[in-house]
């Protein structure tokens, strides 16, 4: 896969700062202050947003102050934002969760940033794994995101290398 762009890195850095600020301010059960994505007024964001769950694991949904956003937990351990700019190919690991491809950015551990790949509008889920497993949070949100059709998919090594098997334990085939 191709290298991600500098704007994507800058966006992730600002998201990490946003989450740090949110976690500091969200100690009480008030409204969670979030910045909306630049394309949060996309009608598909509304379609996704009305389908996100009321709870994720043991975390209850909280009120947010921005369109196409949601937060769960006190402090806010899971943050959802819809309407982020599209990004191209990435060198980040990509995982299929219930039919939705998610890129995983682990540069701000214990907060992981999951970003949809191949769907417009782009959805981001920021998870503080101190409170809940990232996979559990993404699995809870994937059904809502799946209502938007994918126009691209992550590639597996077998896609890049023309099929076959990619396995560290595969035995070499002897030449006749």
C-alpha positions as CSV (number, residue, x, y, z in Angstrom):
1,X,0.0,0.0,0.0
2,X,1.1,3.5,-0.6
3,X,2.4,5.9,2.1
4,X,-0.1,8.0,3.8
5,X,-0.1,11.8,3.2
6,X,1.2,14.4,5.5
7,X,-2.2,16.0,5.9
8,X,-3.6,12.7,7.2
9,X,-0.8,12.7,9.8
10,X,-1.6,16.3,10.8
11,X,-5.3,15.4,11.0
12,X,-4.5,12.5,13.3
13,X,-2.3,14.7,15.5
14,X,-5.0,17.3,15.8
15,X,-7.5,14.5,16.6
16,X,-5.2,13.2,19.3
17,X,-5.0,16.8,20.8
18,X,-8.8,17.0,20.5
19,X,-9.3,13.8,22.5
20,X,-6.8,14.8,25.1
21,X,-8.8,18.0,25.6
22,X,-12.0,16.1,25.7
23,X,-10.8,13.7,28.2
24,X,-9.6,16.5,30.4
25,X,-12.9,18.3,30.2
26,X,-15.2,15.3,30.2
27,X,-14.7,14.4,33.9
28,X,-18.3,15.4,34.7
29,X,-21.3,14.0,32.8
30,X,-22.0,17.2,30.9
31,X,-21.9,17.8,27.2
32,X,-18.7,16.5,25.5
33,X,-17.2,19.3,23.4
34,X,-16.1,18.1,19.9
35,X,-15.2,19.6,16.6
36,X,-17.4,18.5,13.7
37,X,-15.7,17.0,10.6
38,X,-15.5,19.4,7.7
39,X,-18.1,17.4,5.8
40,X,-20.3,16.6,8.8
41,X,-23.4,18.1,7.0
42,X,-23.2,15.2,4.4
43,X,-26.6,13.5,4.5
44,X,-24.9,10.1,4.9
45,X,-23.4,11.3,8.2
46,X,-26.9,11.9,9.4
47,X,-27.9,8.4,8.3
48,X,-24.9,6.9,10.2
49,X,-25.3,9.1,13.3
50,X,-28.9,8.1,13.9
51,X,-27.8,4.4,13.9
52,X,-24.9,4.5,16.3
53,X,-25.7,2.6,19.5
54,X,-26.8,4.0,22.9
55,X,-24.2,1.9,24.7
56,X,-20.9,0.4,23.7
57,X,-19.9,-2.3,26.1
58,X,-20.7,-0.8,29.5
59,X,-20.3,2.8,28.3
60,X,-23.4,5.0,28.0
61,X,-23.7,7.5,25.2
62,X,-23.2,11.1,26.1
63,X,-24.4,14.4,24.6
64,X,-22.0,16.2,22.3
65,X,-22.1,19.7,20.9
66,X,-21.2,19.1,17.3
67,X,-23.1,17.7,14.3
68,X,-22.3,14.0,13.3
69,X,-20.5,13.2,16.5
70,X,-21.1,11.0,19.5
71,X,-19.2,10.0,22.7
72,X,-19.5,7.2,25.2
73,X,-18.3,6.8,28.7
74,X,-17.3,9.1,31.6
75,X,-14.6,10.2,30.8
76,X,-15.3,10.0,27.1
77,X,-13.6,6.8,26.2
78,X,-15.1,6.4,22.6
79,X,-15.5,9.3,20.2
80,X,-17.2,9.1,16.8
81,X,-16.9,11.7,14.2
82,X,-18.3,11.6,10.6
83,X,-17.5,13.8,7.6
84,X,-13.7,13.8,7.6
85,X,-11.8,14.3,4.4
86,X,-11.2,11.4,2.1
87,X,-7.8,9.9,2.3
88,X,-6.0,7.8,-0.3
89,X,-4.0,4.6,0.1
90,X,-2.3,4.2,3.4
91,X,0.5,2.2,5.0
92,X,-1.6,1.9,8.2
93,X,-2.9,-1.6,9.0
94,X,-6.4,-2.2,7.8
95,X,-9.0,-4.5,9.3
96,X,-12.4,-5.7,8.1
97,X,-14.9,-5.5,11.0
98,X,-18.3,-6.8,10.0
99,X,-17.8,-5.8,6.3
100,X,-16.3,-2.3,7.1
101,X,-12.7,-1.6,6.4
102,X,-11.0,0.3,9.2
103,X,-7.4,1.8,9.2
104,X,-5.8,1.7,12.6
105,X,-3.4,4.4,13.8
106,X,-1.7,3.5,17.1
107,X,0.6,6.6,17.3
108,X,-1.2,8.0,20.4
109,X,-1.5,4.9,22.7
110,X,-3.6,4.4,24.8
111,X,-5.9,6.2,22.3
112,X,-6.3,4.4,19.0
113,X,-7.7,6.1,16.0
114,X,-9.8,3.9,13.6
115,X,-10.7,5.5,10.3
116,X,-13.0,4.0,7.6
117,X,-11.4,3.2,4.4
118,X,-13.2,3.2,1.0
119,X,-16.4,4.9,2.3
120,X,-17.6,8.4,1.8
121,X,-18.1,10.2,4.1
122,X,-15.1,9.1,6.2
123,X,-15.9,8.1,9.8
124,X,-13.4,8.2,12.6
125,X,-13.6,6.4,15.9
126,X,-11.1,7.3,18.7
127,X,-10.9,4.8,21.5
128,X,-9.1,5.0,24.8
129,X,-8.2,1.4,25.3
130,X,-7.8,2.0,29.0
131,X,-11.6,1.8,29.3
132,X,-12.7,-0.5,26.4
133,X,-11.0,-2.6,23.7
134,X,-10.8,-0.9,20.3
135,X,-12.2,-3.9,18.5
136,X,-15.3,-3.8,20.8
137,X,-15.9,-0.1,20.1
138,X,-15.5,-0.5,16.3
139,X,-17.6,-3.6,16.2
140,X,-20.4,-1.7,17.9
141,X,-20.2,1.2,15.4
142,X,-19.6,-0.8,12.2
143,X,-23.3,-1.7,11.5
144,X,-24.2,2.0,11.5
145,X,-21.3,2.8,9.1
146,X,-22.1,-0.2,6.8
147,X,-25.3,1.6,5.5
148,X,-22.9,3.6,3.3
149,X,-21.7,1.6,0.3
150,X,-18.0,1.0,0.0
151,X,-16.3,2.2,-3.1
152,X,-12.9,0.7,-2.3
153,X,-11.5,-2.1,-0.1
154,X,-8.3,-2.6,1.7
155,X,-5.9,-4.9,-0.2
156,X,-4.5,-8.1,1.3
157,X,-1.0,-9.4,0.4
158,X,-2.7,-12.0,-1.8
159,X,-4.3,-9.2,-3.8
160,X,-1.0,-7.5,-4.3
161,X,1.0,-10.6,-5.2
162,X,-1.5,-12.1,-7.6
163,X,-3.4,-14.6,-5.4
164,X,-2.1,-17.7,-3.7
165,X,-1.3,-18.1,-0.1
166,X,0.8,-15.8,2.1
167,X,1.7,-17.8,5.2
168,X,4.9,-17.9,7.3
169,X,4.5,-21.6,7.7
170,X,4.0,-22.5,4.1
171,X,6.3,-25.2,2.8
172,X,8.2,-24.4,-0.4
173,X,7.1,-26.3,-3.5
174,X,10.0,-28.4,-4.9
175,X,10.9,-27.7,-8.5
176,X,10.6,-30.8,-10.8
